[in-house]
Every structure is written in C-alpha cells, then in structure tokens.
C-alpha cells in the first residue's frame, strides 16, 4: 500500500515549486535534498562576514511563474522590478548607451523608440536591427523546425551584421541562453525575444534580488514549505528510485518511502543517475543535452567606482556586472567600499583558466569600462564557477527535452531542462515544478496570474 506522502527529490526552485503546489492541493509531501540547503543553483555562501551569491540571477516582468513563487514565499519585498526596461550598455572606449523603453509606447513600436536612442549602433544598423526584430516577431517558438537552426544563422539571413549581433542581439541572447548566438537554438531564442522583448512592451523590465539569494531561495523557501506542512529533509541523498519506492540516506541512517507520486526535480545528469529506468523511457534522449558553464568574477573595492546597479558591456570580456554592495552586507563591514560581481555566460573558453589570471584580466577590464575603478584599490577578488550552470541550449536541444510525464509509472520530471517552452532559467525551473505537480495531480497547467489556481 502506498504511503500518503508524495516525494519530491531536489530542493532547487523546481522542487520547491512542485512541493508547494502539491501541498497547496492537499497532498502530504516529503522533500529530499542532498545539500544542506535549499535553492539549487541559485544560492549564497559566506565569505568572511559577507553573503556571496554564486551567480547573478535576474528575471523579467514576463516571468510570471517566478514572481508567483516569490509571492508564495512571502518575499515580495526581497526583489526589485524596474518600472520600465533600462539597461546601461558600456564600451571600453568610453562610449555608453542604454537599452530602454519609452513608457506608454506599445509593442512592437516600443522597440523602434528604444533603438532610436541606442547610440552604440549607427543609424543604418539601428534600421537593420528593426528589420531583424520584425522577422523574429513572426517566428513561432513552438515550430520544431526552428530548433534545427541557430539564432546567428537566422539573424544573418535577415540582414543582421556583426555590429547588430554583438551590440544588441548577443547582449540578451548570450545571457539568457548561455550560448553565443551562432550556437544557440533558434527555437529558444525566438521564445526569449518574442516573450521577453517583442510581444509586450513591458515584458522585458528587469528584476533581481536585493537580498542574498540564500535569504530568498533557502530561508524564505524553508519557512514557506514548513508552513505548508512539507517535511523538508536536507542532507539526504537519494540512492534508489523505482516504481512506488524512493530510498535515501541521511541523518545518520537510511529511509525508504512507498508512494504513488515521485517528482524528480534535479539536473538532468543527476536525474538519470538516480532513476536509471529513465534511460529506457521516452525521456532517454535528454541524457545527451550536455552542459554549459558560467564564470563569475567578484571584485571588492575600497571606494565606489560606479553608481550603476548593473550594466552590460560590449567589446569586452566583461559581459555583465552587478553591484552587490548592499545585498552582500559589505556596507556594514566597509562603509566606503563597493562590491561588483561580473558574470560571463557561455564560458567554455575560460572555465578552466586559473583564478588569478581571470582576476587580473577582469579587474583591468573594469578599469577600462569604469573610470572610477582606475583610482580605486582592490580589497578582495575571487572567482566562482558553475561548470554545469545550464543544459547546453544549442540547436537541436528542444527535441531532446522531455515533458513532465517520464514514462515511468509514478514518476514525474521537473527541472529547467524539461520541456517548459522556456530556456534554462529560474522561470523555466519554477514552471517545470508546477507542471510536474499538476501532471501528478491530473490538473491543467496554469499560466500567468492563474498559475497558483
């Protein structure tokens, strides 16, 4: 006889969302996480007195599932969402511009208004970019034929040149798809640009945590799960998943659950290791998804070097940087200091580079981008690496992604690698957890503000 509790394996955003969805529907739930914390790939750690995020994770206004989760955690005051899109873009030669929208201008005219003021592209290139945007807007992200092509190939076929790709399309695509445009799946790129930029004027407004990710994704999640009646077992490693059974070790012993509902909400490599039956299921092709790394370089100065909360960069190895001074707690330790965190996506070429080499390179690049950094003293600098930050979102990847139904009795799949229609992002992770829980409950997948209905 099955136990009454559903078992969720994995305490990242997908597992948290799945567990809350099940609990809110009246199911008893056990959540197993092998780490000593919740949060998955979006977490914080301590470095002396500072709380350091492992990477910089942002969301957009169109990310309704992630915003549902933040609200469900009671953490709405721990994130900030722009009133309208405003991304400073810097070049190392000193030129600057902003990717911003004009309030009140509807889509797709808002993009033309934004590009008209984007001085890092020449007037002919701005016109060329508008033509590229209109071509992207005609794409259907669900068309399987798009997955066989790359974004770069499509853009060049529609009149885009190296300038528009590097100074516009690549700024967004590389950050969201963790691959350069010439490698990234056109299907996923079409989803990013249509949903996040082209279909609705306000969809691309940027949001981010104003507290350490550990406060948001670990502490607030643990509080919400406990209040919902979910039994959260940290430090528990799953050793076997079979139809109707989950076995895990942790807490000084081994436990076994007999249940008719298991949601496996881990990264794809961990999922196949935990449940080898998946290799004989319709989900088996996902074993070939691959991974792409992200590298972060953290620099702490003795004084303020910029007043920008974040910025993108072009013509520089610095892709994005974020001011984490307040969130990290630096202000309480060094009242006059500033902490900038650099994020480099699609980082295959530098993932194995020695930390000191990276620090030397990126500190020098910040000095080129920010005049204030040339006069500042570096108090501390270090590197964090996520070697398996995302699945490899290359052409052909969409065809490999399974749905929530695994094909194994009693087992459902969650994780940003599953077929959510979204790229590997926090939004995709939360959607996958909700989709898996809804499938297990035999309920429809809800969209937008109805996602928690």
Secondary structure in CASP SS format (residue, H / E / C, confidence):
PFRMAT SS
TARGET T0000
AUTHOR 0000-0000-0000
METHOD secondary structure of the structure
MODEL  1
X C 1.00
X C 1.00
X C 1.00
X C 1.00
X E 1.00
X E 1.00
X E 1.00
X E 1.00
X E 1.00
X C 1.00
X C 1.00
X C 1.00
X H 1.00
X H 1.00
X H 1.00
X H 1.00
X H 1.00
X H 1.00
X H 1.00
X H 1.00
X H 1.00
X H 1.00
X H 1.00
X H 1.00
X C 1.00
X C 1.00
X C 1.00
X E 1.00
X E 1.00
X E 1.00
X E 1.00
X E 1.00
X E 1.00
X C 1.00
X C 1.00
X C 1.00
X C 1.00
X C 1.00
X C 1.00
X C 1.00
X C 1.00
X C 1.00
X C 1.00
X E 1.00
X E 1.00
X E 1.00
X E 1.00
X C 1.00
X C 1.00
X E 1.00
X E 1.00
X E 1.00
X E 1.00
X C 1.00
X C 1.00
X C 1.00
X C 1.00
X E 1.00
X E 1.00
X E 1.00
X C 1.00
X C 1.00
X C 1.00
X H 1.00
X H 1.00
X H 1.00
X H 1.00
X H 1.00
X H 1.00
X H 1.00
X H 1.00
X H 1.00
X C 1.00
X C 1.00
X C 1.00
X H 1.00
X H 1.00
X H 1.00
X E 1.00
X E 1.00
X E 1.00
X C 1.00
X C 1.00
X C 1.00
X C 1.00
X E 1.00
X E 1.00
X E 1.00
X E 1.00
X E 1.00
X E 1.00
X C 1.00
X C 1.00
X C 1.00
X C 1.00
X E 1.00
X E 1.00
X E 1.00
X E 1.00
X E 1.00
X C 1.00
X C 1.00
X C 1.00
X C 1.00
X C 1.00
X C 1.00
X C 1.00
X C 1.00
X H 1.00
X H 1.00
X H 1.00
X H 1.00
X H 1.00
X H 1.00
X H 1.00
X H 1.00
X C 1.00
X C 1.00
X C 1.00
X C 1.00
X C 1.00
X C 1.00
X H 1.00
X H 1.00
X H 1.00
X H 1.00
X H 1.00
X H 1.00
X H 1.00
X H 1.00
X H 1.00
X H 1.00
X H 1.00
X H 1.00
X H 1.00
X H 1.00
X H 1.00
X C 1.00
X C 1.00
X C 1.00
X C 1.00
X C 1.00
X C 1.00
X H 1.00
X H 1.00
X H 1.00
X H 1.00
X H 1.00
X C 1.00
X E 1.00
X H 1.00
X H 1.00
X H 1.00
X H 1.00
X H 1.00
X H 1.00
X H 1.00
X C 1.00
X C 1.00
X C 1.00
X C 1.00
X H 1.00
X H 1.00
X H 1.00
X H 1.00
X H 1.00
X H 1.00
X H 1.00
X H 1.00
X H 1.00
X H 1.00
X H 1.00
X H 1.00
X H 1.00
X H 1.00
X H 1.00
X H 1.00
X C 1.00
X C 1.00
X C 1.00
X C 1.00
X C 1.00
X C 1.00
X E 1.00
X E 1.00
X H 1.00
X H 1.00
X H 1.00
X H 1.00
X H 1.00
X H 1.00
X H 1.00
X H 1.00
X H 1.00
X H 1.00
X H 1.00
X H 1.00
X H 1.00
X C 1.00
X C 1.00
X C 1.00
X C 1.00
X C 1.00
X C 1.00
X C 1.00
X E 1.00
X E 1.00
X E 1.00
X E 1.00
X C 1.00
X C 1.00
X C 1.00
X H 1.00
X H 1.00
X H 1.00
X H 1.00
X H 1.00
X H 1.00
X H 1.00
X H 1.00
X H 1.00
X H 1.00
X H 1.00
X H 1.00
X H 1.00
X H 1.00
X H 1.00
X C 1.00
X C 1.00
X C 1.00
X E 1.00
X E 1.00
X E 1.00
X E 1.00
X C 1.00
X C 1.00
X E 1.00
X E 1.00
X E 1.00
X E 1.00
X E 1.00
X E 1.00
X C 1.00
X C 1.00
X E 1.00
X E 1.00
X E 1.00
X E 1.00
X E 1.00
X E 1.00
X C 1.00
X C 1.00
X E 1.00
X E 1.00
X E 1.00
X E 1.00
X E 1.00
X E 1.00
X C 1.00
X C 1.00
X C 1.00
X E 1.00
X E 1.00
X E 1.00
X C 1.00
X C 1.00
X C 1.00
X H 1.00
X H 1.00
X H 1.00
X H 1.00
X H 1.00
X H 1.00
X H 1.00
X C 1.00
X H 1.00
X H 1.00
X H 1.00
X H 1.00
X H 1.00
X C 1.00
X C 1.00
X C 1.00
X H 1.00
X H 1.00
X H 1.00
X H 1.00
X H 1.00
X C 1.00
X C 1.00
X E 1.00
X E 1.00
X E 1.00
X E 1.00
X E 1.00
X E 1.00
X E 1.00
X E 1.00
X E 1.00
X E 1.00
X E 1.00
X C 1.00
X C 1.00
X C 1.00
X C 1.00
X C 1.00
X C 1.00
X C 1.00
X C 1.00
X E 1.00
X E 1.00
X E 1.00
X E 1.00
X E 1.00
X C 1.00
X C 1.00
X C 1.00
X C 1.00
X C 1.00
X E 1.00
X E 1.00
X E 1.00
X E 1.00
X C 1.00
X H 1.00
X H 1.00
X H 1.00
X H 1.00
X C 1.00
X H 1.00
X H 1.00
X H 1.00
X H 1.00
X C 1.00
X C 1.00
X C 1.00
X C 1.00
X E 1.00
X E 1.00
X E 1.00
X E 1.00
X E 1.00
X E 1.00
X E 1.00
X C 1.00
X C 1.00
X C 1.00
X C 1.00
X C 1.00
X C 1.00
X C 1.00
X C 1.00
X C 1.00
X C 1.00
X H 1.00
X H 1.00
X H 1.00
X H 1.00
X H 1.00
X H 1.00
X H 1.00
X H 1.00
X H 1.00
X H 1.00
X H 1.00
X H 1.00
X H 1.00
X H 1.00
X H 1.00
X C 1.00
X H 1.00
X H 1.00
X H 1.00
X H 1.00
X C 1.00
X C 1.00
X C 1.00
X E 1.00
X E 1.00
X E 1.00
X E 1.00
X E 1.00
X E 1.00
X E 1.00
X E 1.00
X E 1.00
X E 1.00
X E 1.00
X E 1.00
X E 1.00
X E 1.00
X C 1.00
X C 1.00
X E 1.00
X C 1.00
X C 1.00
X C 1.00
X H 1.00
X H 1.00
X H 1.00
X C 1.00
X C 1.00
X C 1.00
X C 1.00
X E 1.00
X C 1.00
X C 1.00
X C 1.00
X C 1.00
X C 1.00
X E 1.00
X E 1.00
X E 1.00
X C 1.00
X C 1.00
X C 1.00
X C 1.00
X C 1.00
X C 1.00
X C 1.00
X C 1.00
X C 1.00
X C 1.00
X C 1.00
X C 1.00
X H 1.00
X H 1.00
X H 1.00
X H 1.00
X H 1.00
X H 1.00
X H 1.00
X H 1.00
X H 1.00
X H 1.00
X H 1.00
X H 1.00
X H 1.00
X H 1.00
X H 1.00
X C 1.00
X C 1.00
X C 1.00
X C 1.00
X C 1.00
X C 1.00
X C 1.00
X H 1.00
X H 1.00
X H 1.00
X H 1.00
X H 1.00
X C 1.00
END
